[in-house]
């Protein structure tokens, strides 16, 4: 609706996990470096945690785009599936044609798949999003599968991505063996206040902005105070702000516009 007015080729503040819009803040760059290191060095299990909307999924999508052709990957979004369906989804995402759909049969197929990739000298990466929802039994079965290794390195890398509750789950006594196999652990914190503006202008530039859209210092400060530096909340406010600015026919967004948008988002503005 407002794209033509602002001269944008696409909406800059969608809340979808588009890696093209990834802004590598100091903490996101460090998290990305940890992921690359863990995969390339074949560390086995990696754990990435962060609050809702912190950018975990976007970071993982960017990682997938970065992997070479000798790395086979699967990205599982629905971690609440029943065990059999989860393993079927994992196999299908790796491009494996599922035969018998019993858990035992599928685990055997997965093991055969890993052995086949080993013979081709390929690495295998499985990313499971919202991993805090995984049952302990499923995590233990995945750990057993990860036993496939050479004398020097792991042949199956699993990245567990989740909310802070994931850390508590993995600290449970019955998952001690899995916890000891986690080679990389990183927690993604929110953006610091001094990077909020950079994040916003980065997304505007990717969306095709010529630099004419301006946020006042007061607007940026208000956005940060409301969002706490969580990218998804920043996107929500900024998308609403662009719509309001379009209605007002202005490309300058001040704190008054932001404060009104926040009230509307929170349901504090009522039609008269």
KENUNU-633965 format. One record per residue (C-alpha): residue number from 1; y, z, x. Coordinates in Angstrom, 3 decimals, padded with zeros to 6 digits, m for minus. Each point is the difference from the previous one (the first is absolute). Example, Ala and Ser with C-alpha at 12.3 -4.5 7.8 and 13.67 -1.06 7.14 Angstrom:
<dobas>
1 / m004.500 / 007.800 / 012.300
2 / 003.440 / m000.660 / 001.370
</dobas>
This chain:
<dobas>
1 / 000.000 / 000.000 / 000.000
2 / 002.426 / 000.877 / 002.783
3 / m001.452 / m002.182 / 002.768
4 / 002.272 / m002.988 / m000.575
5 / 003.128 / 002.165 / m000.102
6 / m000.844 / 001.578 / 003.356
7 / m001.414 / m003.190 / 001.531
8 / m003.457 / 001.492 / 000.534
9 / m003.224 / m002.000 / 000.233
10 / m002.058 / 002.916 / m001.315
11 / 000.424 / 003.564 / m001.218
12 / 000.464 / 002.265 / 003.036
13 / m001.065 / 003.295 / m001.528
14 / m003.287 / m000.631 / m001.754
15 / m002.342 / 002.972 / 000.298
16 / m002.995 / m002.202 / 000.825
17 / m001.516 / 000.332 / 003.484
18 / 001.319 / m003.218 / 001.545
19 / m000.459 / 000.016 / 003.799
20 / 002.756 / m002.604 / 000.371
21 / 002.457 / 002.742 / m000.916
22 / m001.449 / 002.592 / 002.354
23 / 002.729 / 001.949 / 001.744
24 / m001.279 / 001.570 / 003.177
25 / 001.865 / 003.265 / 000.095
26 / m000.649 / 002.237 / 002.952
27 / m002.851 / 001.750 / m001.797
28 / m001.446 / m003.197 / m001.522
29 / m000.007 / m001.712 / 003.376
30 / m001.819 / 002.955 / 001.497
31 / m002.530 / m000.069 / m002.848
32 / m000.503 / m003.753 / 000.436
33 / m000.513 / 000.427 / 003.746
34 / m002.617 / 002.683 / m000.713
35 / m001.835 / m002.375 / m002.357
36 / 000.036 / m002.888 / 002.477
37 / m001.204 / 002.300 / 002.768
38 / m002.778 / 001.454 / m002.139
39 / m001.308 / m003.408 / m001.063
40 / 000.260 / m001.727 / 003.386
41 / m001.508 / 002.939 / 001.863
42 / m002.712 / 000.328 / m002.673
43 / 000.562 / 003.668 / m000.701
44 / m002.276 / 000.073 / m003.056
45 / 001.821 / 002.059 / m002.633
46 / 003.772 / 000.019 / m000.449
47 / 001.955 / 002.170 / m002.418
48 / 003.453 / m000.912 / m001.332
49 / 001.688 / 002.324 / m002.476
50 / 003.389 / 000.155 / m001.686
51 / 001.718 / 000.870 / m003.251
52 / m000.122 / m002.360 / m002.985
53 / 002.298 / m002.961 / 000.669
54 / 000.300 / 000.626 / 003.740
55 / m001.122 / m003.539 / 000.880
56 / m003.653 / 000.576 / 000.943
57 / m001.410 / m002.980 / m001.903
58 / 002.719 / m002.357 / 001.239
59 / m000.743 / 001.074 / 003.558
60 / m003.712 / m000.726 / m000.467
61 / 000.719 / m003.442 / m001.441
62 / 002.130 / m000.727 / 003.048
63 / m002.891 / 001.134 / 002.199
64 / m002.351 / m002.463 / m001.721
65 / 002.450 / m002.815 / 000.719
66 / 000.030 / 001.061 / 003.657
67 / m003.771 / m000.034 / 000.556
68 / m001.609 / m002.876 / 001.903
69 / m002.759 / m002.321 / m001.222
70 / m002.670 / 002.087 / 001.730
71 / 000.750 / 002.961 / m002.235
72 / m001.570 / m000.014 / m003.453
73 / 001.850 / 002.154 / m002.515
74 / m000.236 / 001.380 / m003.516
75 / 002.667 / 001.915 / m001.926
76 / m001.198 / 002.224 / m002.851
77 / 002.652 / 001.177 / m002.463
78 / m002.103 / 001.730 / m002.662
79 / m001.557 / 003.025 / 001.653
80 / m000.956 / 001.558 / m003.353
81 / m002.804 / m002.483 / m000.669
82 / m003.518 / 001.379 / m000.436
83 / m001.963 / m000.084 / 003.261
84 / m002.065 / m003.111 / m000.755
85 / 003.048 / m001.952 / m001.173
86 / 001.984 / 001.122 / 003.027
87 / m002.618 / m001.260 / 002.439
88 / m000.307 / m003.248 / m001.980
89 / 003.776 / m000.462 / 000.211
90 / m000.051 / 000.659 / 003.753
91 / m002.726 / m002.589 / 000.562
92 / 001.694 / m002.611 / m002.175
93 / 003.331 / 000.559 / 001.744
94 / m001.729 / m000.714 / 003.309
95 / m001.328 / m003.206 / m001.553
96 / m003.592 / 001.204 / m000.260
97 / m001.984 / m001.306 / m002.964
98 / m001.492 / 003.058 / m001.679
99 / m003.711 / m000.116 / m000.818
100 / m001.532 / 003.038 / m001.649
101 / 002.765 / 002.277 / m001.214
102 / m001.695 / 003.267 / 000.785
103 / 001.804 / 002.264 / 002.436
104 / m002.894 / 000.002 / 002.476
105 / m000.208 / m003.807 / m000.031
106 / 003.742 / m000.433 / 000.436
107 / 000.160 / 002.485 / 002.867
108 / m002.782 / m001.976 / 001.685
109 / 001.954 / m003.226 / m000.571
110 / 003.109 / 001.584 / 001.477
111 / m001.954 / 001.095 / 003.051
112 / m001.396 / m003.534 / 000.411
113 / 003.516 / m001.396 / m000.318
114 / 001.214 / 002.289 / 002.793
115 / m002.911 / m001.050 / 002.212
116 / 000.770 / m003.666 / m000.646
117 / 003.644 / 000.475 / 000.935
118 / m001.129 / 001.838 / 003.120
119 / m002.039 / m003.045 / 001.023
120 / 003.180 / m002.092 / m000.344
121 / 001.999 / 002.535 / 002.061
122 / 002.269 / 000.641 / m002.974
123 / 001.732 / 003.233 / m000.941
124 / m000.169 / 001.297 / m003.591
125 / 002.824 / 001.916 / m001.700
126 / m000.231 / 001.679 / m003.400
127 / 003.202 / 001.408 / m001.529
128 / m000.346 / 002.333 / m002.978
129 / 003.232 / 000.829 / m001.824
130 / 000.454 / 003.213 / m002.014
131 / m002.907 / 001.385 / 002.037
132 / 000.713 / 003.539 / m001.196
133 / m001.957 / m001.011 / m003.129
134 / m003.217 / m000.773 / 001.894
135 / m002.917 / 002.333 / m000.589
136 / m001.294 / 001.935 / 002.990
137 / m003.412 / m001.659 / m000.416
138 / 001.536 / m003.479 / 000.286
139 / 001.932 / 001.014 / 003.112
140 / m003.191 / 001.344 / 001.559
141 / m001.898 / m003.239 / m000.730
142 / 002.786 / m002.020 / 001.597
143 / m000.164 / 002.288 / 003.016
144 / m003.707 / m000.668 / 000.359
145 / 000.651 / m003.755 / m000.161
146 / 002.531 / 000.403 / 002.778
147 / m002.804 / 001.121 / 002.297
148 / m000.484 / m003.666 / 000.874
149 / 001.544 / m000.255 / 003.439
150 / m000.522 / m001.208 / 003.536
151 / m000.047 / 002.309 / 003.020
152 / 003.765 / m000.394 / 000.334
153 / 001.581 / m000.615 / m003.403
154 / m000.184 / 000.218 / m003.771
155 / m000.808 / m003.175 / m001.904
156 / 001.326 / 001.146 / m003.354
157 / 003.559 / 001.294 / m000.395
158 / 000.924 / 001.775 / m003.219
159 / 003.603 / 000.818 / m000.847
160 / 000.363 / 002.747 / m002.595
161 / 003.412 / m000.206 / m001.635
162 / 001.156 / 002.646 / m002.415
163 / 002.344 / 002.666 / m001.219
164 / 000.278 / 003.346 / 001.832
165 / m002.970 / 001.300 / m002.021
166 / m002.211 / m002.228 / 002.153
167 / 000.607 / 002.269 / 002.984
168 / m001.241 / 002.992 / m001.983
169 / m003.109 / m001.888 / m001.134
170 / m000.895 / m001.034 / 003.532
171 / 000.422 / 003.589 / 001.196
172 / m002.817 / 001.145 / m002.296
173 / m002.961 / 001.598 / 001.855
174 / m002.499 / m002.522 / m001.448
175 / 001.915 / m002.881 / 001.605
176 / 000.091 / 001.509 / 003.463
177 / m001.986 / m002.857 / 001.560
178 / 002.321 / m002.615 / m001.500
179 / 003.104 / 001.928 / 001.047
180 / m001.225 / 000.078 / 003.584
181 / m000.253 / m003.814 / m000.047
182 / 003.611 / m000.603 / m001.019
183 / 001.580 / m001.526 / 003.096
184 / 003.491 / m000.547 / m001.401
185 / 001.915 / 002.186 / m002.470
186 / 003.590 / m000.646 / m001.037
187 / 002.248 / 001.285 / m002.790
188 / 002.807 / m002.271 / m001.233
189 / 003.114 / 001.982 / m000.791
190 / 002.955 / m001.184 / m002.075
191 / 002.858 / m002.023 / 001.478
192 / 002.715 / 002.018 / 001.746
193 / 003.486 / m000.221 / m001.501
194 / 001.320 / m002.133 / 002.862
195 / m002.543 / m002.747 / m000.752
196 / 000.554 / m000.239 / m003.758
197 / 002.748 / m002.595 / 000.318
198 / m001.958 / m002.003 / 002.566
199 / m002.990 / m000.034 / m002.364
200 / 002.112 / m001.240 / m002.918
201 / 001.779 / m002.733 / 001.973
202 / m003.292 / m001.095 / 001.572
203 / m001.498 / m000.642 / m003.427
204 / 003.142 / m001.788 / m001.161
205 / m000.093 / m002.279 / 003.049
206 / m003.689 / m000.849 / m000.536
207 / 000.823 / m000.852 / m003.617
208 / 002.651 / m002.485 / 001.157
209 / 003.228 / 002.009 / m000.132
210 / 002.923 / m001.480 / 001.950
211 / 001.379 / 003.473 / 000.670
212 / 002.479 / 000.032 / m002.867
213 / m001.762 / 002.844 / m001.818
214 / 001.422 / 003.285 / 001.221
215 / m000.935 / 003.621 / m000.665
216 / 002.668 / 002.610 / 000.668
217 / m000.791 / 002.938 / 002.265
218 / 000.187 / 002.239 / m003.059
219 / m002.494 / m002.213 / m001.830
220 / m002.444 / 000.145 / 002.918
221 / 000.360 / 003.765 / 000.199
222 / m000.675 / 000.370 / m003.732
223 / m003.036 / m002.281 / 000.210
224 / m001.430 / 002.060 / 002.840
225 / 000.587 / 003.316 / m001.738
226 / m001.744 / m001.265 / m003.139
227 / m002.919 / m001.755 / 001.704
228 / m000.628 / 002.426 / 002.819
229 / m000.505 / m003.074 / 002.174
230 / m003.059 / m001.199 / m001.967
231 / 000.091 / m003.833 / 000.113
232 / m001.346 / m000.500 / m003.529
233 / 002.717 / 002.201 / m001.489
234 / 002.652 / m001.767 / 002.086
235 / m001.243 / m003.318 / m001.401
236 / 000.140 / 001.279 / m003.568
237 / 003.614 / 001.146 / 000.346
238 / 001.161 / m003.115 / 001.862
239 / m001.587 / m002.392 / m002.469
240 / 001.789 / 001.793 / m002.821
241 / 003.226 / m000.012 / 002.026
242 / m000.103 / m003.786 / 000.502
243 / m000.453 / m000.483 / m003.723
244 / 002.977 / 002.276 / m000.715
245 / 002.125 / m001.775 / 002.616
246 / m000.914 / m003.348 / m001.556
247 / 001.158 / 001.246 / m003.401
248 / 003.255 / 001.196 / 001.586
249 / 000.312 / m003.293 / 001.934
250 / 000.391 / 001.755 / 003.333
251 / m001.835 / m000.160 / 003.310
252 / 001.293 / 003.371 / 001.114
253 / m002.160 / 002.915 / m001.033
254 / 001.627 / 003.424 / 000.152
255 / m001.244 / 003.501 / m000.737
256 / 001.161 / m000.191 / m003.631
257 / m002.392 / m002.897 / m000.651
258 / m002.839 / 001.810 / 001.753
259 / 000.586 / 003.264 / m001.864
260 / m000.036 / m001.845 / m003.329
261 / m003.212 / m001.811 / 000.958
262 / m001.691 / 003.267 / 000.954
263 / 000.927 / 001.522 / m003.349
264 / m001.465 / m003.028 / m001.778
265 / m003.205 / 000.177 / 002.065
266 / m000.352 / 003.686 / m000.810
267 / 000.678 / m000.649 / m003.700
268 / 003.257 / 001.923 / 000.005
269 / 002.105 / m002.835 / m001.490
270 / m000.408 / m000.627 / m003.697
271 / 001.201 / m002.951 / m002.052
272 / 002.839 / 000.746 / m002.379
</dobas>
